[in-house]
Amino acid sequence: MSIFSFANFTQFIPPAGNLTFKEGVILITSSFFCVFVIVSSSAYLAPNSPVLLASMGASVVILLFAPLSPFAQPWSFFCGHLISAITGMTCALYVTPFWLACAFAVSTSIFAMLCLRCLHPPGAATALVPVIGGATFIELGYNFVLTPVLINIFVMLIMVIIINRACLKRDYPQSFNPIIPKSESRLSQQDVQQALKKGGEFIDVNVTKLHELLLSAEQQKLERLHGEITCADIMSKEIVAVEYGDEVEIAWQKMHHEKLKAIPVVDKANRIIGIVTWADFFKFVEMSPYVNFQEKFLAFIRRTPDVTTHKPEVVGHIMNKHVISLSETAPITDLIQLFSTQKHQQIPIVNDENRLVGMVFQTDLISALNDKILST
């Protein structure tokens, strides 16, 4: 087969993007309004100067269609164009011949952007504008940085932030704060950073977002392998629970008898409102060097016979209101995340009305995964 066959040629065509038709229409329309507003603003604010940089066309594509790219972040866009404009005008004014001025304008602008961590590819085009623009731009001198450059990039940045946040509901600009992994066994952002350094290539997405995508891919893999099994399939339906007004001693007796480390708290309608763990009992026991722990603990859990009391008497006073529960229709992959990363040992399961319908223990999940492995 010829190396110039159509089949070989198509392997160099990149895959289609993940934009929906609606997003595509919004972005194309937005690009029209961005350029329209920039030209109108520049013409109004500086009628005797050039109104638009050709490099703004390339910036529109990057900022709207690749907002997660480091190239598209406000620092890169704003400073990239600004430093390139200064560099380009300097070369236009002081470097001859023409070919040398062009080469210096591009290379020095790239060097400056790299040093300031504001690499924005259209910035190199901005650096060329005063060099190839002729006498019109030479006469402007460094006023070129103010108009049209500063006006163009300022108006563009405002437009892009509004479009991304208000119209497309995107988190723009992107945060570069590292994500701290909840478990040492999971992929960390530092792992991603080290892998990128070893690769030695520039990836057009920031490390934080790449880390999020890889974690999402891990979750998708788990759902593909185990997603058809739900919490309702493996939960224990024989539930041991207490109500808000139950005495503390009753909750302890139930936990001790059933060998539980936590017990859910429900209201009269069986809706889950909290959870009590061993730690919730012990944090109210004040230790003394002259009284042993058993005596102090029994004094705490037993009901005070007097009318007044100085300690919690009912479950509702010691429970943790921030309880984590899952829907009965949730896939067991959600349980894997909770058990492995947040160290939970049991998770309450609720229906669509938040009523407690079951409990999943770590042993339930392990048995389900083991059965799945044996059946494949």
N, C-alpha and C positions, 0 to 999 in steps of 0.2 A: 504494500500500500504506500502511496506517495506521502511524503512528510508534509505536503501542502494540502492534504485532503481536508474536507470540511469538518470531519469528525475531530481531527487534530486541532483545528482552528478553534472550535467551540470550547475546548478545555481552558482557554485563556479568557473566556467571557465570565465575569464575576456573577455570582448568583443574584437573583432579584432581591431587593430590599424588603424589609418587613413593614413598610408603610401600608396602611389601609387606603382605599380609594378616597375616603373622606379626608384623611390626613394629607394626602397628596394635593387635593383641591385646596385645602386651607393653606398649605405651604406655598403653593404656586401663587395663590391670590395674595398671600402675605408678602411674597417677594416683590410683587407689583407695587403694593402700597409702601413698602420700605423705600424703594428707589424713588417713588413719586414724592414721598414726604421729604426725603433727603434733598432732592433737587429743589423742591418748593422752598424749603427752609433756607438752603444756601442762597438761592436767588433773592430771597427777601432780606436776609441778614447781610449779604455781601454781593450786591448786584453787579459790581464792577470786577469781580474775580471769577475764576473758573468755579463751576457749581458742583461738579461730581468727578471723583476719581474712578477710573475704569476698574481698579482693583476692588472697589466696593461690590461689583458684581460677583466676584469670586468669594468675597466675604459673606455675602448673603447666602450662598449655597452652603458654606461651612457652618455658619451660625444657625441656620434653620433646619438643614437636613442632617447635620452631624453634631448636635448640641452636646453630646457626651465627650467629644474629642477634646484633648488638651488644647488643640489649636483654636477651639471655639469658645474658650472661657474668656470672660471680660478682660482679665489682666493681659492675656495673650493678644486679644483683638485690639484693645485700646493702645497698650504700650508698643505692640508690634508695629502698628501703623505709624505711631508717633515717632518712635526712634528711627524708623526707616525713612520717614519724611525728612528728619533732620540730617541723617546720613546722606540721603540722596541729594539734598540741596547743597550740602557742603561739597560733595563731589562735583556737582554741576558748576559751582562757583570757582573752585580752586584746582580741579584736576583736568589736565589736557594731555593727550588728544581725546577725541570723543570715545573711541573704543575702550581706552583705559578708564575713563570716567564711568562708563557703563559697567565694566567688570568690577571696579572698586565699589560702586554703589550697591550692587547685589551682594557681593561677598562680605563687605563690612556691615551691611544691615543684618545679614544672617548671623555674623559673629556677635553683634550687639544684642540681637534677640536671644541668642543662646546664653549669653552672659547674664541677661536679665530674666531668663526663664520665661520669655514671652514670645516663643516662636509661633508666628502666624504667616503661612506661606504667601498670602496676598500682600504682606508687608514688603516683600522683596520687589513686587511690582510697583508699589508706591514709591520705593526708592528710585526706580527708573524714570518716574514721571518727570521730575524737573530736569533730568539729564537729556531725555529725548524730546522734551517739550519745547525746546528752543527759547527764543528771546522772551516770549510771554512769561514763562515761569522764572527766567533769570531776573527779569525786572521785579518780580514779586519778592525775591530774596527769601528771607526766613519768615516773611508774612505768609508764605505758602503753608507753613505748619499750622497757622491759625485758620486760614481759609484757602482752600476748601477742606484741608485734612481734619482739623479738630472739629469743625462743624459736622462734617460727614460722619466721623466715628462716634461722636456724642449722640447725634440723632439716631443713628443706626442701632447703637447699644440700647437706648431706651425702647425703641420699637421691638427689638428682638426679645428683650426681657418680658415685655407685655404680651407678645404673641406666644412665647413658650409657656409662660405661667398662666395667663388668663384664657387663651384660646385652646392650647394643647395640653394644659395641666401637667406640664413637665417640671421637674425639679431643676431649674436653671437659675443661676449658675450652679455647677456641681461643687459639692464639698469634697475636700481632699483629706479630711480627718480620717485616720485609720480606724477600721472596724476591729474591735477587740474580740477574738473568738471566745465563745462560751465553753469550749472544750478543747483541750490540747490535742485531741485526736482529730479534730476537724481542720480543714485547710485554713491557714491563717493568711492575712494580707502580707505578712513578711515572707511567707513561702512564695506567694505570687511575685513579689518584688525580686526575690533572689532568682527565680526562674527567668524573669525578664532580663535580668543582668547577664545571666549565662547565655541567653539567646543572642544577645548583642544586636538586636533589631529594635527599631522604634515601632511601638504599637499605638495606633491612633485611638486610644481610649485610656482614661486615667485608671490608675491601679485600683482605686476604691471601687469603681464601677465594674472593672474586670473581676475583682474578687466577688462582688455580689452576683455576677453572672455565673461564675464557677460554682458558688454555693447553690444557686438556683438550679444549675445543671445536676448537682448531686441530688437535690430534692426530686427533680423530675425522674432521675434514674430510680430512686426508691419507689416513687409512685408507679412507674412502669412495671417494676418487679412485684410490688406488693399492694398496689393501689386498689385492687378489687376487693380486698378484705377491709371491712369497716370495724369501728370500735364496738358496734352492736353485736358483731359476730363473735367477739372474744371476751366481752365483759362478763363479770360476775353479777348476776341479777339479785342475789341474796345480799341486800345492802344493810349494813349496820350504820345507823346515823343517830344523831341527837338533835334536839330542838334548842332554840335560843334560851328558853327558860329552864331547861334541865339543870339540875345541880351538878357542880363540878365533879363530885364523887361518882355520880352515875356515868358520866363520860369516861372517867378513868377506869371504872369497873368494866365497861364495855370494851375499851381498848385493851385492857389487860387480859380479859377472857378470850377475846378473838385474836390476840397477838397482833394488834394493829399499831402502826407508828403514826397514823393520822386517822381522823374520823370526820366526815362532813357534817355540817350544821345546816338544818333545813327549817323552813317556816311551816305553818299549819297546812299550806298548800303543797308541801313537799318541794318547794323551790329552794335551791341551794343558795345560802346567804353567807357561808363562811366555812372554815375548816380549823380543826384543832389538832395540833401535833404534840409530841412529847415536850418539845421545847417550850410550848405555851404553858405547860404546867410548871416546869422547873424555873422559869424566869420570875415567878412570883414567890418562890421559896427563899426567904432571907436566911442565910447561914450565919451561925454563931460558933465560936470556938468551944463553947461549953454545952452546946446542944447538938445531938447527932442528927444526921440528915433525915433518917426515917421518922423521927418525932416531928421535925419541922414539916415534912411533906404530909404526914397524916393530919397535922393541925391545919394545913392549908386546904386539903381536899374535903375534909369533913365540914358539914354545915355548922355554922355558928349558932349556938342555942339562944343567944341574946337577941334583943330587938335591933340593936345596932351592930355594925361590923366594920372592920378595917381591912377587909380583903375581899376579892371577888368571890361571889357565891354561886353564880350561874355561868353556864357555858358561854353565853353571849358576851360576858365581860372579859373572857380570855381568848376568844377565837380570833383568827386572822380573817379579816373581811376580804382581802385580796386573794381569792382562791382561783386557781387555774383549773378549768374544766374543758371538756371537749364535747362536741355534738356526737350523738350516736351514729350519725351518717359520715363522720370524719374518717378518712383512711387511716390505717394503723401507722402510716409513715409519719403522721403528726405525733403519734405516741413515741416513735423512735427518737425524734428530735427532743422531746421533753425528758425522756428517761436518760438519754445519753449526754445532753448538754446542760440540763438544769438539775440533774441528780434527783428527780422525783422518783418515788417508789410506788406510788399509786395515784391514779387520776380519776376524779369523778366524771361520770358520763351523764349528759343531760339530753332531754328532747328539745323540740323547737320552742317549748314554753318554759325552758330553763328548769323543768322538774327533774329531780334526780331519778335516773332509771337504772343505773348500774355503776360498777367500779372496775377499773382495769388495773391489775397489779403487774409488776415486772414479770412475774412467772407466767401470767396469761400471755403476755406478748412473746416471751421466749418460746413458749409451747407452740404458739401460732406460727412463728417463723420457722421453727424446727419442722412442723408438719408440712409447711410449704416447700421447704428444701427437700424433704423426703419424697414428696409427691412429684417432684420434677425430675 
